[in-house]
């Protein structure tokens, strides 16, 4: 399987635009983002004419060339882009949809849909292989809703948030992924989410069922899904590993290699 690990400039053009315009509608292809982000400013200053000292090899004040200025511009741009990407993780200690140390050197942000079979496969097969990074305080994982498969996807995300209001969001997420088949886009209804909530020990089931109809929770799901679209994402699962973008449920080794590289960068 091809490793779809993309450098920061693939998505950063979209991120920059989002941050600049404050969330206005944005329809930018990844190809356009890459082109925009990879262009570099060049100096508009005229080149200095050679002096007599230059011609004879004597000492003179050196004027930086266009290549040097372009290289400096690229370095500055990449640093700015990296800072923007590093601002995407919330690092909110009260986030019920996150695991790991809030101060971990590397944060993985995952955008997902509960009815996505590849999201389910990542949660059940790949995530356990990355758990040691979390346990060692090296990685934090923040899960974000991107409900792309319609009302049932929104409903599932609302149910997870309802469980989260009682401290059981991660447990609910894991259990719902385990319950749903890893093929197609299975339906999610009240019977399913109620069964899952009971299985993970949500303490107040009456409140849970009441929160299933919460407009506040539904709006939070829609807002997070809209944010993902603003970042230029169009499919799930999608991951930002520190400053590297990974598209799709890639093998665990891809994530491990990316995490190790980003840890080395963050700790250098």
WOBEL-V754284 format. One record per helix or strand of 3 or more residues. SS is the DSSP state (@ for helix, = for strand). FROM is the first residue (numbers start at 1). TO is the last residue. If there is no record, write none. Layout:
# WOBEL-V754284
((SS:FROM:TO) (SS:FROM:TO))
This chain:
# WOBEL-V754284
((@:9:21) (@:30:38) (@:52:56) (@:66:86) (=:106:112) (@:117:135) (=:139:145) (@:151:164) (@:169:179) (@:190:199) (@:205:211) (@:215:230) (=:238:241) (=:244:247) (@:252:267))
